[in-house]
């Protein structure tokens, strides 16, 4: 499948290009800076051109991933050159105007699916992510796109461009505006944020992290969202009016008014139990990984850097509230806890299988008739270095004494000493190696 990502040298466009390349697509990215584009394309293993029309005219799927403020101009440039039978999509945070322009300028026979992935380029997969589609009609490409997204475990939401923009005026417009205002107020009051965290409740810490996540985004994108969605001015006015009303209640010591307003807002949010449950989980998650690490000191662990994707495997030497020290290949590696995630045993084994030389071994053992091969196989799998174990064969015949059975275990290991440990284990189960 030939895919052109217009504006694929950075941000979400680059993420999409990389994601589709990993799934076997032939990807071409475009960007204004030739040197940067060539370097990024070479690193990603995709094709680069600075010519948007050339890229679009040769692709089966054309994805527009340029900044909001140049989306309309880029649609007018690119859409007329998309081939008949191809798919034209965008990933802009505002949908009304881009959708209208794509339908207007795309030739007959080109299917248009205005799209908004509700995530940024920091995610590693589509699993659990929301992708909004706003097609005018459902053509042949529509079902292919839905099937692809659902196969990647994404949550697909289909609506109209108008409904999308109205909802985004709240989901993005209001929340971003409020969070940026809070961060700016903290700066204006010259609050030492690190110091404030020492006094923090779990809710404050979580909220501060969410605010930081918003203000750490591309400020030009946030500004464009605030200015390009025609429903946001109304939202701003409602927010400012509500703020002034609440402030007036506090200034005038109007307890009844404040309590009534807060209670009414809580009631309107609906399903508070579910909201409290989700926030409880988020707060618990802040501490769960640290607890897991505390219990793993002295043992082998796998840690993946959340942003680079690099996996560190070694013995966990020590940890502080902010850092872990890992002994990796006889060298101590200090990693910031907030930047890593702990691999599960299954993930650790899978990573070792993919990255270390794997040796396959079959071992046959005579065991008492009452022995449970599947249980023994699971025990073999727990041996250090063994990444997989299964029962290959169970045999009872003339060569096997009465009351016994011969079992062959098939296992894979990355540790040359595993064979000795496995044989000792089987002997300990009352077995005799054949």
C-alpha positions in Angstrom: 0.0 0.0 0.0 1.5 3.4 -1.1 0.9 6.1 1.5 1.8 9.8 1.3 1.9 11.7 4.6 1.9 15.4 3.7 3.8 17.0 6.5 5.3 13.8 7.8 8.6 15.1 9.0 7.5 16.0 12.5 4.7 15.6 15.1 1.8 13.3 14.5 2.6 13.1 10.8 6.0 11.6 11.5 4.4 9.2 14.1 1.8 8.1 11.5 4.5 7.6 8.8 6.6 5.5 11.2 3.5 3.5 12.3 2.4 2.7 8.8 5.9 1.8 7.7 6.1 -0.8 10.5 2.9 -2.3 9.1 4.3 -2.9 5.7 3.2 0.3 3.8 5.4 2.0 1.3 5.5 5.5 2.8 6.5 8.9 1.3 6.7 11.9 3.6 6.9 15.5 2.6 8.2 18.6 4.3 9.5 22.1 3.4 13.1 21.6 4.6 14.9 19.3 2.2 17.9 18.5 4.4 15.7 17.8 7.5 13.3 15.7 5.4 16.0 13.6 3.8 17.7 12.9 7.2 14.4 11.9 8.8 13.3 9.8 5.9 16.6 8.0 5.8 16.4 7.2 9.5 12.8 6.0 9.2 13.4 4.0 6.1 10.8 5.9 4.0 10.9 8.1 0.9 11.0 11.9 1.0 10.1 14.6 -1.4 9.5 18.3 -0.9 6.9 18.2 -3.7 3.4 17.6 -2.1 1.7 17.2 -5.5 4.2 14.6 -6.6 3.7 12.6 -3.4 -0.1 12.8 -3.5 -0.5 11.9 -7.2 1.4 8.6 -6.7 -0.3 7.4 -3.5 -3.3 5.2 -2.8 -3.7 6.9 0.6 -3.0 10.6 1.1 -2.9 11.9 4.7 -2.7 15.6 5.4 -0.8 16.2 8.6 0.3 19.8 8.3 -0.3 22.6 11.0 -3.9 23.8 11.3 -3.2 27.2 10.0 -1.9 25.9 6.6 -4.3 23.0 6.3 -6.8 24.8 4.0 -4.0 26.1 1.7 -2.5 22.6 1.6 -5.9 20.9 0.8 -6.4 23.3 -2.2 -2.9 22.5 -3.4 -3.0 18.7 -3.0 -6.6 17.5 -3.2 -7.0 18.1 -7.0 -4.1 15.7 -7.7 -5.2 12.7 -5.7 -5.8 9.7 -8.0 -9.3 8.4 -8.6 -10.0 5.4 -6.3 -7.7 6.7 -3.6 -8.3 7.8 -0.1 -7.8 11.4 1.1 -7.8 12.1 4.8 -6.5 14.7 7.3 -5.7 14.6 11.0 -6.5 18.2 11.9 -8.0 19.1 15.3 -10.7 21.1 13.5 -13.0 19.4 11.1 -15.6 21.6 9.5 -13.6 23.7 7.1 -11.0 20.9 6.1 -13.9 18.5 5.4 -15.7 21.0 3.2 -12.5 21.9 1.3 -11.5 18.2 0.7 -14.9 17.4 -0.7 -14.8 20.5 -2.8 -11.4 20.1 -4.3 -10.9 16.3 -4.6 -11.8 14.8 -8.0 -14.7 12.5 -8.4 -13.9 8.9 -7.4 -11.7 10.0 -4.5 -13.0 9.0 -1.1 -12.7 11.6 1.7 -12.6 10.7 5.4 -11.8 13.7 7.6 -10.1 12.2 10.7 -9.0 13.3 14.1 -6.7 11.0 16.1 -7.4 12.0 19.8 -3.8 11.5 20.8 -0.3 13.0 20.3 2.9 11.5 19.0 4.1 10.3 22.4 1.8 7.2 22.3 3.4 3.9 21.3 0.4 2.2 19.8 -3.3 2.7 18.8 -4.5 0.4 21.6 -7.2 2.1 23.6 -6.8 5.4 21.7 -9.8 7.2 20.3 -9.9 8.0 16.5 -12.8 10.2 15.3 -14.0 9.8 11.7 -16.3 12.3 10.1 -17.2 10.9 6.6 -20.0 12.4 4.5 -20.7 8.9 3.2 -19.3 5.4 3.8 -17.4 4.2 0.7 -15.1 1.2 0.1 -12.2 2.8 2.0 -14.3 3.6 5.0 -14.7 0.0 6.1 -11.0 -0.8 5.4 -10.1 2.1 7.7 -12.5 1.0 10.4 -11.3 -2.6 10.2 -7.6 -1.5 10.4 -8.2 0.8 13.4 -10.2 -1.8 15.3 -7.6 -4.5 14.5 -5.1 -2.2 16.2 -7.5 -2.0 19.2 -8.4 1.6 18.7 -11.7 3.0 19.7 -13.5 4.4 16.6 -16.0 7.2 16.9 -18.0 8.2 13.8 -19.8 11.6 13.8 -20.2 14.8 11.7 -17.6 17.6 11.4 -20.0 20.0 13.1 -20.6 17.7 16.1 -16.9 17.1 16.3 -16.0 20.8 16.4 -18.6 21.5 19.1 -17.3 18.7 21.3 -13.7 19.7 20.7 -14.5 23.2 21.8 -15.0 21.6 25.3 -12.6 18.6 25.1 -9.7 20.7 23.8 -10.7 24.3 23.8 -12.0 24.7 27.4 -9.6 22.2 29.1 -6.4 23.5 27.4 -7.4 27.1 28.1 -8.1 26.4 31.7 -4.9 24.3 32.3 -2.7 26.9 30.5 -4.3 29.6 32.7 -3.5 27.6 35.9 0.1 27.0 34.8 0.5 30.7 34.0 -1.0 31.7 37.3 1.4 29.5 39.2 4.3 31.1 37.2 2.9 34.6 37.9 2.8 34.0 41.6 6.4 32.6 41.5 5.4 29.4 43.2 8.2 26.8 43.5 6.5 23.8 41.9 9.0 21.3 43.3 8.5 22.7 46.7 4.7 22.6 46.3 4.9 18.9 45.5 6.3 18.3 49.0 2.9 19.4 50.3 0.9 17.8 47.6 -2.1 15.5 48.0 -2.3 12.8 45.4 -5.0 14.8 43.5 -2.7 17.9 43.3 0.2 15.8 42.0 -2.0 14.1 39.4 -3.6 17.4 38.3 -0.1 19.1 38.1 1.1 16.3 35.9 -2.0 16.7 33.6 -1.4 20.4 33.4 2.3 19.9 32.6 1.3 17.4 29.9 -0.9 20.1 28.2 1.6 23.0 28.5 4.4 20.8 27.3 2.6 20.4 23.9 3.4 22.4 20.8 2.2 26.0 21.8 1.5 26.9 18.2 -0.8 23.9 17.9 -2.6 24.9 21.1 -3.0 28.5 19.9 -4.4 27.3 16.5 -6.9 25.1 18.3 -8.0 28.1 20.3 -8.4 30.3 17.3 -9.5 28.0 14.4 -12.6 26.3 16.1 -15.5 28.7 15.6 -17.3 27.4 18.7 -14.5 28.2 21.2 -15.2 32.0 21.7 -18.6 31.0 23.1 -16.9 28.5 25.4 -14.3 31.2 26.6 -17.1 33.6 27.5 -19.0 30.9 29.5 -15.8 30.0 31.3 -14.9 33.6 32.2 -18.5 34.4 33.3 -18.6 31.3 35.5 -15.2 32.1 37.0 -16.4 35.7 37.9 -19.6 34.3 39.4 -17.7 31.9 41.6 -15.2 34.6 42.6 -18.0 36.9 43.5 -19.6 34.3 45.8 -16.3 33.8 47.6 -15.7 37.6 47.8 -19.1 38.2 49.3 -18.9 35.1 51.6 -21.9 33.6 49.8 -21.6 30.1 51.1 -25.0 29.0 50.0 -24.5 30.2 46.5 -21.0 28.5 46.2 -22.3 25.2 47.7 -25.3 25.2 45.3 -23.1 25.9 42.3 -20.5 23.3 43.1 -23.2 20.6 43.9 -25.1 21.4 40.7 -21.9 21.1 38.7 -21.1 17.7 40.4 -24.6 16.5 39.6 -24.3 17.5 36.0 -21.0 15.6 35.5 -23.0 12.4 36.1 -21.8 9.0 37.2 -19.5 10.3 39.9 -18.9 6.8 41.2 -17.3 5.8 37.9 -15.3 9.0 37.8 -14.0 8.5 41.3 -13.1 4.9 40.5 -11.1 6.0 37.4 -9.3 8.7 39.3 -8.6 6.3 42.2 -7.0 3.9 39.7 -4.9 6.8 38.3 -3.7 7.8 41.8 -2.9 4.2 42.7 -0.9 3.8 39.5 1.4 6.6 40.7 2.5 4.4 43.6 2.0 0.9 42.3 5.1 0.9 40.1 7.3 2.2 42.8 6.0 -0.5 45.1 6.7 -3.1 42.5 10.3 -1.8 42.1 10.8 -1.9 45.9 9.9 -5.5 45.9 12.3 -6.2 43.1 15.5 -4.9 44.6 18.3 -7.5 44.2 16.4 -9.2 41.3 16.6 -9.0 37.6 14.1 -6.5 36.0 13.4 -5.1 32.6 12.9 -1.3 32.3 11.8 0.4 29.2 12.4 4.1 28.6 9.0 5.6 27.8 10.2 8.0 25.2 13.3 6.4 23.5 11.8 2.9 23.8 15.2 1.6 24.9 15.0 -1.5 27.1 17.4 -1.9 30.1 17.8 -5.3 31.7 19.8 -5.9 34.8 19.8 -6.4 38.6 18.0 -3.6 40.4 20.6 -2.3 42.9 18.6 0.5 44.6 16.0 3.1 44.3 15.1 6.6 45.7 11.8 8.4 45.3 13.0 9.7 41.9 15.6 7.3 40.5 16.5 3.6 40.2 20.0 2.2 39.9 20.3 -0.8 37.6 23.4 -3.0 37.3 23.5 -3.6 33.6 26.4 -5.5 32.1 28.6 -4.8 35.1 27.9 -1.1 34.9 25.5 0.9 37.0 22.8 2.8 35.1 20.8 5.5 36.8 17.3 6.0 35.4 14.6 8.5 36.3 11.5 6.6 37.6 9.0 9.0 35.9 10.6 8.1 32.5 10.5 4.3 32.7 8.0 1.5 32.9 8.6 -1.9 34.3 8.3 -4.8 31.9 6.1 -7.7 33.0 7.6 -11.2 33.1 5.9 -12.0 29.8 7.2 -8.8 28.2 10.7 -9.4 29.6 10.8 -13.0 28.1 9.5 -11.8 24.8 12.1 -9.1 24.6 14.9 -11.6 25.5 13.6 -14.0 22.8 13.7 -11.3 20.2 17.1 -9.9 21.1 19.2 -12.7 22.6 20.4 -15.9 20.8 17.9 -18.6 21.6 18.8 -22.3 22.1 16.1 -25.0 21.7 16.5 -28.1 23.9 14.5 -31.3 24.2 15.0 -33.4 27.4 13.3 -36.7 28.1 12.8 -37.9 31.7 11.2 -41.0 33.3 8.7 -39.8 35.9 6.3 -41.5 38.3 3.0 -42.1 36.7 1.2 -39.6 38.9 3.5 -36.7 37.9 1.8 -33.8 36.1 3.8 -32.8 33.0 2.0 -29.5 32.5 2.8 -28.3 36.0 6.4 -29.4 35.6 6.6 -27.5 32.3 5.4 -24.3 33.9 8.1 -24.8 36.6 10.7 -25.2 33.9 9.5 -21.9 32.3 10.3 -20.2 35.6 14.0 -21.1 35.4 16.2 -18.1 34.8 17.0 -17.9 31.1 14.1 -20.1 29.9 11.7 -18.2 27.8 9.3 -20.9 26.8 8.5 -24.5 27.7 6.0 -27.1 26.6 5.3 -30.8 26.8 6.4 -32.4 23.6 5.5 -36.1 24.2 4.3 -38.5 26.9 5.1 -42.2 26.4 4.3 -45.4 28.3 5.6 -48.6 26.7 7.8 -51.7 27.1 10.9 -49.7 27.7 9.3 -47.8 30.6 8.9 -49.5 34.0 5.4 -50.1 35.3 4.1 -47.2 37.3 6.2 -44.7 35.4 6.0 -42.7 32.1 8.5 -41.0 29.8 7.9 -37.3 29.2 9.8 -35.1 26.7 10.0 -31.4 27.4 10.7 -28.9 24.7 12.1 -25.6 25.9 13.9 -22.5 24.7 16.6 -20.7 26.6 19.0 -17.8 26.3 21.2 -19.1 29.2 23.7 -21.8 28.5 23.5 -23.0 32.1 19.7 -23.5 32.0 20.1 -27.2 30.8 21.9 -28.2 34.0 19.3 -26.4 36.2 16.4 -28.0 34.3 17.9 -31.5 34.7 18.4 -30.9 38.4 14.8 -29.7 38.6 13.5 -32.8 36.8 15.5 -35.1 39.1 14.0 -33.2 42.1 10.6 -34.2 40.8 11.6 -37.8 41.1 12.6 -38.2 37.5 15.4 -40.1 35.8 17.0 -38.4 32.8 16.9 -40.7 29.7 
